[in-house]
Amino acid sequence: MLGSTRNSLRTSVSQVLAQSTRRAGQQQFIPGSSQWMARGLTSAPHAPLLSSWPAPCGSPVFHVLRGIRTSARLNSDLKVVTCPAFAESISEGDLRWEKAVGDSVAEDEVICEVETDKTSVPVPSPELAKIKVGAGGGGGAKKEPKQSEEPKKSEEPKKSEEPKKSEEPSKEEQSPPKQEASSSSSGPIPDSPPQAPSKPSTPKSEMPVAAIRHAKTIDKPASGGPKNEGTNASPMVRMPPADPTKEIAGTRSEHRVKMNRMRLKIAQRLKDAQNTTAMLTTFNEIDMSGLMQLRKENQDAFVKRHGLKLGFMSAFVKASAYGLTMQPTVNAVIEENEIVYRDFVDISVAVATPKGLVVPVLRNAQEMNYADIEKGIAALGEKARNNQLAMEDMSGGTFTISNGGVFGSLFGTPIINPPQSAILGMHGVFERPVVRNGQVVIRPMMYVALTYDHRLVDGREAVTFLRSIKNSVEDPRTMLLGM
């Protein structure tokens, strides 16, 4: 009876252990012994869960000592955030933080941005976490082959620097008595050293110096005018603006803001274009009444079919692509001592952003219709507003169109976007008196300007090209007829 009870107990324990083995996955316990076998492991990761020893009757009895398994502890609570891959042409940039220490960030939320001379690369958070170290003022960032050290190691030197800083005031406090003793060597020696003046805990006034001077200027009476004696009216003090790019407060103050890398690169490229190319500009005017009538008659049907409105840019992009196929020299470029002719038309559309002027590219514009061009421009504009333009969106381009008319520009001369050879400048649409069939009529007119590199493009090709754009915009049927 006792033997059968032991056998049943042994069978029950073996079944429980088999179930625990299946749940544990990689670990297996051998019944009848106190050894653990780990598949792929040399030893058990935890203390033995079970122990065995001979019972008085000689059969082993198993006692469960601990049956809770814990997950392995992470090596570090800090996670190093790595930047996305940069293009090969980008080697360094400026780091601008979007979050501060202690801020909670969600997964894929932008922590900081690396501003380069071509674009801004956002750095997202890999997981839901809180920023512990690293967020601070913007600084330079360079591409390095090895991963930088973890932030924990950078905290140790800071702690060692604190005692040094605390020792400096003690040395400074000892120096004034020595200077006082040397200066008063001719007179009697005082019994006790003079007390050092206490440093003020807070400044007497948090008002900027420029605002104080501005207040004093207001407080002074005008030359020859009576003084306002006996009046308690205090002068109105204006504080410097928080954002000097949006307002001028009249406080006679100055603000210095570091130029971002994109603005520096734009300035360098514009100056290089002036120093390298032989720029010449030719002008013409376009009667926009035909295009405006076309939009008015087909706008509803266009929106219903394509989901977006028909604008002016699609007509000019299509007309430019058609003109470039008729005048390949304007689409060409000079490289050293050779002329490179491209058998494709990639048109760059200049877009103004707060960080500078960017020129995303419409690929193969010669194969697009009005709807395809409008969709491409809308997609690129959305990327530009959300700061999601990549290097691939802005690289290349054989011709550029700049639309200053959206800001109300009447007339202007655009600058070539190197290494391209020409750029078209659009302007605002204004009603002006023009002569049609011997009659003076009022028509919506737009001035257009074509700046080209005279080293490659002659005046005949430039004027013919701009004339073809004028004809194609005023009457799109000329493109269908190949005129």
C-alpha positions in Angstrom: 0.0 0.0 0.0 2.8 2.4 0.9 4.8 1.5 -2.2 1.8 2.2 -4.5 1.3 5.6 -2.8 4.9 6.5 -3.4 4.7 5.4 -7.0 1.5 7.5 -7.5 3.2 10.4 -5.8 6.3 10.0 -8.0 4.1 9.9 -11.1 2.2 13.0 -10.1 5.4 14.9 -9.4 6.8 13.8 -12.8 3.7 15.0 -14.6 3.9 18.4 -12.9 7.5 18.7 -13.7 6.9 17.8 -17.3 4.2 20.5 -17.6 6.6 23.0 -16.0 9.3 21.9 -18.4 7.1 22.6 -21.4 6.2 26.1 -20.0 9.8 26.9 -19.1 10.9 26.2 -22.7 14.7 25.8 -22.6 15.2 24.3 -19.2 14.5 20.6 -18.3 14.6 18.8 -14.9 15.5 15.1 -14.8 13.2 13.2 -12.4 15.2 11.1 -9.9 18.1 13.6 -9.6 18.7 17.2 -8.6 20.4 18.3 -11.9 19.1 20.9 -14.4 19.7 20.6 -18.1 19.7 23.8 -20.1 19.4 23.5 -23.9 22.2 25.8 -25.2 23.1 26.9 -21.6 26.0 25.6 -19.5 24.2 26.1 -16.1 20.8 26.9 -14.7 20.1 30.7 -14.8 18.6 30.6 -11.3 19.0 28.7 -8.1 17.5 25.1 -8.2 13.8 25.2 -8.0 13.5 21.7 -6.6 15.7 19.6 -4.4 15.6 15.9 -3.6 17.0 13.7 -0.9 16.3 10.1 0.1 13.2 9.4 2.1 13.3 7.0 5.0 12.1 4.3 2.7 14.8 4.9 0.1 12.7 6.6 -2.6 13.3 10.3 -3.5 10.7 12.8 -2.4 10.7 16.2 -4.2 10.0 19.4 -2.4 9.2 22.6 -4.3 11.4 25.4 -2.8 10.8 28.2 -5.3 8.5 28.2 -8.3 8.7 31.9 -9.5 10.9 32.8 -12.4 12.1 36.4 -12.9 13.1 38.0 -16.2 16.8 39.0 -16.7 17.6 42.5 -15.5 18.6 45.1 -18.1 22.2 46.1 -18.2 21.3 49.8 -18.2 18.2 51.9 -17.8 19.5 54.4 -20.4 19.0 53.8 -24.1 21.3 55.5 -26.6 19.4 57.1 -29.5 21.2 56.8 -32.8 20.7 59.1 -35.7 19.2 57.9 -39.0 21.6 57.2 -41.9 22.8 60.3 -43.7 23.6 60.8 -47.3 27.2 60.3 -48.4 27.6 64.0 -49.2 26.7 65.0 -45.6 29.5 64.8 -43.1 28.5 67.1 -40.3 25.6 69.2 -39.0 24.2 71.2 -36.1 22.1 69.6 -33.4 18.9 71.3 -32.4 16.9 69.8 -29.5 13.1 69.7 -29.6 12.8 68.2 -26.1 14.5 69.0 -22.7 15.7 66.8 -19.8 12.7 65.3 -18.0 10.3 65.4 -20.9 8.4 62.3 -21.7 8.5 61.2 -25.4 6.3 58.8 -27.2 7.5 56.2 -29.8 8.6 57.8 -33.1 8.3 61.3 -31.6 11.0 63.7 -32.7 13.6 64.3 -30.0 16.0 66.5 -32.0 17.0 67.6 -35.5 20.3 67.5 -37.2 20.5 70.6 -39.4 22.8 70.1 -42.3 23.7 72.4 -45.3 21.1 70.6 -47.4 18.3 69.4 -45.2 17.2 68.8 -41.6 17.2 65.1 -40.4 14.7 64.4 -37.6 15.8 61.9 -34.9 12.8 60.0 -33.6 12.5 58.2 -30.2 12.8 54.4 -30.5 10.3 53.8 -27.7 8.2 55.4 -25.0 10.6 56.9 -22.4 11.7 60.0 -20.6 14.8 62.0 -21.4 17.5 61.7 -18.7 20.7 63.2 -20.2 21.9 64.6 -23.5 19.3 67.4 -24.1 20.9 70.7 -24.0 22.0 73.6 -26.3 22.6 73.0 -29.9 26.0 71.9 -31.0 28.0 70.5 -33.8 27.5 66.8 -34.9 29.9 64.9 -37.1 29.6 61.5 -38.8 31.8 59.0 -37.0 32.4 55.4 -37.8 32.2 54.3 -34.2 29.3 54.7 -31.8 29.8 57.4 -29.2 30.1 56.5 -25.5 27.0 56.2 -23.3 25.8 59.3 -21.4 26.7 57.7 -18.1 30.4 58.0 -18.7 30.1 61.7 -19.4 28.5 62.4 -16.0 31.6 61.3 -14.0 33.9 64.1 -15.1 31.2 66.6 -14.1 31.1 65.3 -10.6 34.9 65.5 -10.3 34.9 69.1 -11.5 32.5 70.2 -8.8 35.1 70.0 -5.9 37.6 72.0 -8.0 35.1 74.7 -8.5 34.3 74.8 -4.7 38.0 75.2 -3.9 38.4 78.3 -6.1 36.3 80.6 -3.9 38.3 79.7 -0.8 41.5 80.7 -2.5 40.0 83.9 -3.7 38.8 84.7 -0.1 42.3 84.4 1.2 43.8 86.7 -1.3 42.2 90.1 -0.3 43.8 90.1 3.3 47.2 89.7 1.7 46.7 92.6 -0.7 45.4 94.7 2.2 48.4 93.9 4.4 50.8 94.8 1.6 49.1 98.1 0.9 49.0 99.1 4.5 52.5 98.2 5.4 53.4 101.8 6.1 50.6 102.3 8.6 49.5 100.4 11.8 48.5 96.7 11.4 44.8 96.2 12.2 43.9 93.6 14.8 41.4 91.8 12.6 41.2 91.4 8.8 38.5 93.4 7.0 35.4 91.6 6.1 35.0 90.6 2.4 32.0 92.2 0.7 29.2 89.7 0.3 28.1 88.9 -3.2 24.5 89.7 -4.0 22.3 86.6 -4.3 20.2 88.1 -7.1 20.8 91.0 -9.5 19.3 94.3 -8.4 17.4 94.6 -11.7 16.5 92.0 -14.3 15.7 94.7 -16.8 18.1 94.6 -19.8 20.6 97.4 -20.2 19.1 98.5 -23.5 15.6 98.9 -21.8 17.1 101.0 -19.0 18.8 103.3 -21.4 15.6 103.5 -23.4 13.8 104.5 -20.2 16.3 107.2 -19.4 16.0 108.6 -22.9 12.2 108.8 -22.5 12.6 110.3 -19.0 14.8 113.2 -20.2 12.7 116.3 -21.3 12.9 117.5 -24.8 15.4 120.3 -25.5 13.8 123.7 -24.6 10.7 122.1 -23.1 9.6 122.5 -19.5 10.5 119.8 -17.0 7.6 117.8 -15.6 8.3 118.6 -11.9 5.9 117.5 -9.3 4.4 114.7 -11.5 4.7 111.1 -10.4 4.2 109.7 -13.9 6.8 107.1 -14.6 8.1 106.6 -18.1 6.8 103.5 -20.1 9.6 101.0 -20.5 9.6 98.7 -23.5 11.3 95.3 -23.2 13.3 93.8 -26.1 11.2 91.3 -28.2 11.4 87.7 -27.5 11.6 86.9 -31.2 13.6 89.5 -33.0 12.6 88.1 -36.4 9.0 89.0 -36.0 9.0 92.5 -34.4 11.1 95.5 -33.6 10.3 96.9 -30.1 12.4 100.1 -30.5 14.5 99.4 -27.4 17.8 100.1 -29.2 19.0 96.6 -28.5 20.7 94.1 -30.9 20.3 90.3 -31.2 22.8 88.0 -32.7 21.4 84.7 -34.1 23.7 82.0 -35.5 23.0 81.2 -39.1 21.9 77.6 -39.7 23.9 75.4 -42.1 21.2 75.5 -44.8 21.2 79.3 -44.9 25.0 79.3 -45.0 25.0 76.8 -47.9 22.3 78.8 -49.8 24.4 82.0 -49.4 27.5 80.3 -50.6 25.8 78.7 -53.7 24.1 82.0 -54.7 27.4 83.8 -54.5 29.2 81.1 -56.4 26.5 81.4 -59.1 27.3 85.1 -59.5 31.0 84.5 -59.6 31.0 81.5 -62.0 28.2 82.0 -64.5 27.7 84.8 -67.0 24.1 85.5 -66.1 21.8 87.4 -68.4 18.1 88.0 -68.0 15.4 88.4 -70.7 11.8 89.4 -70.1 8.3 88.9 -71.5 4.7 89.3 -70.5 1.9 86.8 -70.6 -1.8 87.4 -71.0 -3.4 85.2 -68.3 -7.0 85.7 -69.4 -7.1 82.4 -71.5 -5.7 80.3 -68.6 -8.0 81.9 -66.1 -11.0 81.2 -68.3 -9.8 77.6 -68.7 -9.6 77.2 -65.0 -13.0 78.8 -64.4 -14.8 76.5 -66.9 -13.1 73.2 -65.9 -12.3 73.7 -62.2 -15.3 71.8 -60.8 -14.8 68.9 -63.1 -11.0 68.8 -62.4 -11.6 68.8 -58.6 -14.2 66.1 -58.9 -12.0 63.8 -60.9 -8.6 64.5 -59.3 -9.4 65.8 -55.9 -7.4 69.0 -56.1 -7.6 72.4 -57.8 -6.0 73.4 -61.0 -3.4 76.1 -60.4 -1.0 78.2 -62.5 2.1 76.2 -61.7 0.9 73.2 -63.7 0.5 75.3 -66.8 4.0 76.8 -66.4 5.7 73.5 -65.6 4.1 71.8 -68.6 5.0 74.8 -70.9 8.6 74.8 -69.6 9.0 71.0 -70.1 7.6 71.4 -73.6 10.0 74.3 -74.3 13.0 72.5 -73.0 12.3 69.6 -75.4 12.3 72.1 -78.2 15.5 73.9 -77.0 17.8 71.2 -75.5 20.6 73.7 -74.9 18.7 75.4 -72.1 18.4 71.9 -70.5 22.1 71.3 -70.8 24.9 72.0 -68.3 28.6 72.8 -68.4 30.9 70.4 -66.6 34.6 71.4 -66.9 35.3 71.6 -70.6 32.3 69.6 -71.7 28.6 70.3 -72.4 26.3 67.6 -70.9 22.9 67.3 -72.7 20.2 65.5 -70.8 17.5 63.6 -72.6 15.1 64.1 -69.6 13.5 67.1 -68.0 13.6 67.3 -64.2 12.1 70.6 -63.1 13.0 72.1 -59.6 10.2 74.1 -58.0 11.5 76.7 -55.5 9.7 76.6 -52.2 10.2 79.1 -49.4 10.5 77.6 -45.9 11.3 79.2 -42.5 14.8 77.6 -42.7 15.5 78.8 -46.2 14.8 78.2 -49.9 14.5 74.6 -51.0 14.0 73.2 -54.5 12.3 69.8 -54.6 12.4 68.2 -58.0 9.6 66.9 -60.3 11.1 63.9 -62.2 10.3 63.4 -65.9 8.1 66.4 -66.2 8.0 66.0 -70.0 5.7 63.0 -69.5 3.3 64.6 -67.0 -0.1 66.2 -67.7 -1.7 69.0 -65.7 -3.1 66.6 -63.1 0.1 64.7 -62.5 2.0 68.0 -62.1 -0.5 69.3 -59.5 -0.3 66.1 -57.6 3.5 66.1 -57.6 3.7 69.7 -56.4 1.1 69.1 -53.7 3.1 66.1 -52.4 6.4 68.0 -52.4 4.7 71.0 -50.7 3.3 68.8 -47.9 6.8 67.3 -47.3 8.3 70.7 -47.2 5.8 72.0 -44.6 6.3 68.9 -42.4 10.1 69.1 -42.8 10.2 65.7 -44.4 12.1 66.4 -47.5 14.9 64.0 -48.1 18.1 64.4 -50.1 16.6 62.4 -53.0 13.7 64.9 -53.3 16.1 67.8 -53.9 19.0 66.3 -55.8 19.3 66.7 -59.5 17.1 69.0 -61.5 17.8 70.4 -65.0 15.6 73.6 -64.8 14.1 75.7 -62.0 10.9 77.7 -61.7 10.6 80.3 -59.0 7.1 81.8 -58.3 7.5 85.1 -56.6 4.0 86.0 -57.6 2.5 84.3 -54.5 4.0 87.1 -52.5 2.8 89.9 -54.8 6.0 90.4 -56.7 5.6 92.6 -59.9 9.1 92.2 -61.4 12.4 90.6 -60.6 15.5 88.8 -61.9 16.0 85.3 -60.5 19.5 83.8 -59.8 20.5 80.6 -61.5 20.5 77.5 -59.3 23.9 75.9 -60.1 24.9 73.7 -61.9 21.8 74.4 -64.0 21.9 76.8 -66.9 18.6 78.7 -66.6 15.8 79.6 -64.3 12.3 81.0 -64.9 10.9 83.7 -62.6 7.1 84.0 -62.4 5.5 87.1 -60.9 2.1 88.4 -59.8 -0.9 88.8 -62.0 -2.1 92.4 -62.3 -4.6 94.0 -64.6 -3.0 96.4 -67.0 -4.1 98.2 -70.2 -2.9 96.5 -73.3 -3.5 96.8 -77.0 -5.5 94.1 -78.7 -6.6 94.5 -82.3 -6.0 98.2 -82.2 -8.0 98.6 -79.1 -6.9 99.4 -75.5 -8.3 96.8 -73.2 -7.7 95.7 -69.6 -6.2 92.3 -69.2 -4.7 90.3 -66.4 -1.0 90.3 -67.2 2.1 88.6 -65.7 5.7 89.5 -66.2 8.1 86.5 -66.6 11.9 86.6 -66.5 14.4 84.0 -67.8 17.9 84.2 -66.4 20.3 82.0 -68.3 24.0 81.2 -68.4 25.3 83.1 -71.5 28.4 80.9 -71.6 26.2 78.1 -72.9 22.9 79.6 -74.0 22.8 82.2 -76.7 20.3 85.0 -76.8 18.4 83.4 -79.7 17.8 80.1 -77.8 16.8 82.0 -74.6 14.3 84.4 -76.3 12.8 81.5 -78.4 12.4 79.4 -75.3 10.7 82.1 -73.3 8.5 82.9 -76.2 7.4 79.3 -76.4 6.4 79.4 -72.7 4.4 82.5 -73.4 2.5 80.8 -76.3 1.9 77.6 -74.4 0.5 79.3 -71.3 -1.8 81.7 -73.3 -3.0 78.9 -75.6 -2.2 75.3 -74.5 -3.4 74.1 -77.9 -0.1 75.1 -79.4 1.6 72.2 -77.5 -0.9 69.7 -79.1 -0.1 71.1 -82.5 3.7 71.1 -81.8 4.1 74.8 -82.5 
